[in-house]
Amino acid sequence: MKYSRRRLLGVLWLLLLAFLGFLLLRSCGSDRTAAAATNEQRVAYLNSLGWQVEPEPVETLSLTLPKELEEPYLSYNVLQRAQGFDLEPCCGKTVERCTYTVKNHPSGKVCQADLYICGGEIAAGDILCTGEGGFIAPLAFPKDA
């Protein structure tokens, strides 16, 4: 079978575009896999989201996730998936939770930022405000602030 040069170039362009699309999709999904092996990286990540936090965590602890997520992890993971994270790959592994005091929450409440680190990358995170009217929210800085 004989192919024209034009048709061959068209097929090659389509393959190139498909490959570039694949790379683009991979990079879009990886924006939440921020490096977090050091305290400086974790603080810089929170700052990049708009949070001003105390430079040292108020608490750092290690915990081992169950091999399969059960409550309350299942409900928590719904929040995580909505913001581009997922605890599923960390099941059965030890994760580190680093808690930082938030200094600029728009509500004026005393809040904390929790980052869950697995394999040197952020696997989950939240903003938690305790006390009366407390809540848990995604890491994104509130847009209506």
N, C-alpha and C positions, 0 to 999 in steps of 0.2 A: 504494500500500500504506500502510496506517495502522499506526503503531507507538504502543504505549502509552507514557506518560510513564515508567512503572516500568521497562519494558524498555530504553528509551533511557538512563535513568540507570544501569542495570546495565551496559550496554555502555560508557558513559563511565567508570564505575568500573574496569572491566576494563582499558581503555586506560590509565588513570592508573596502575593497579598495574603494568602491563607496563612503562610508562615509568620508574616509580620502581625497578623491578627492574633494568632496564637500567643506570640510573645507579648503583645499588648494586654491581652486578657490575663496572662500570668502576672505581669507587673502590676496590673490594677488590683488584683487580689492580694498582692504582697505588701500593700501599703500599711497593713495592720501588723505585719510581722516585724515590728521594730526591734532593733537590737536593744537588749536591756540587761546585758551581763554585768554592768557596773552601775553604781548609784548615780553617777553623773549622766549616764545614758537615760536612766529612768526619769530623772528630774528634767532633763532636756526634752524628753518625749512629752511629759505633762505640760511643760512650758509651751511647746509647739502647738498644743491644743488650746492654749489660752489660760491655763491654770497657773497661778502663783502658789507654790508650795514651799514649806520649810525645806531646807536643803538636805536634811537628814530624816530618814524614816522614824516615825514614833514607834513602829513595831515591824519586826521582820520575823516570819516564822515559816517553817517547812511543814507541809502536809502531803500525805499520799492520797491521791484520788483513787476511788474504787475502780476496779477493772471495767465496770459498766456504770454509767451515770444513773443515779437514783435521786429521788427528792432529798434535799432541796437543790441538788446540782442540776437536775433536769430543768427546773424553772429558771434557775440562774443562767443556764446555757441559752435559753431563749433570748434573754437580754444580750448575751454575748454574740450570738449569731446575727442579731439585728444590727450590731455595730461592727461586724466583720471579723469577729473572733470565733473560736470554737474550742471547747474543752475536750471534745472527743479524742483528738490525737494524744492527749496527755493522760488518758485513762490508764490506771495502774502505775503511773509515774509519780515521783515526788516533785511537787511544785513549791515555789517560794512565794509567799505573799508579803509584799512590801506596802506598808501603809504610811501615807504622807498627810500632814495637816494642810488643808486648803486654806489659803489666806484671802481669796477673792471671790467667794461664791456670791452670786448676785442676790441671793435671799438674805445675806447677812448672817446666816446660821453658821455655826461651827460645823464644818464638814471635813471629810477625809477622802483621799483618793487611794484606792486599793489597786495594785497591779499584781497579777499572778504571772510568774515567770516560769517557763518550762523550756529547757534546752537553751537558755540564754536569750530567749525571745519572749515578748509579751503574748501570753495565751488568753488572757482575760483581764478585765478591769472595770471599775465602777467608781461612781461618786456616791458616798454614803453620808447622810445627815441623820443623826440620831436625835432622840428626845421627842418632845411634843411636835407633831406635824412632820416627823422624820420621813425620809424617803431614800430610795436607791435609784440612781439614774445612770445613763450611759456616760462615757468619758467625754463626749463632745461638749464643748462649752455652750451653754444655752444661748441660742440666737436672739432671743427676746430680752437679753440682759442689757 
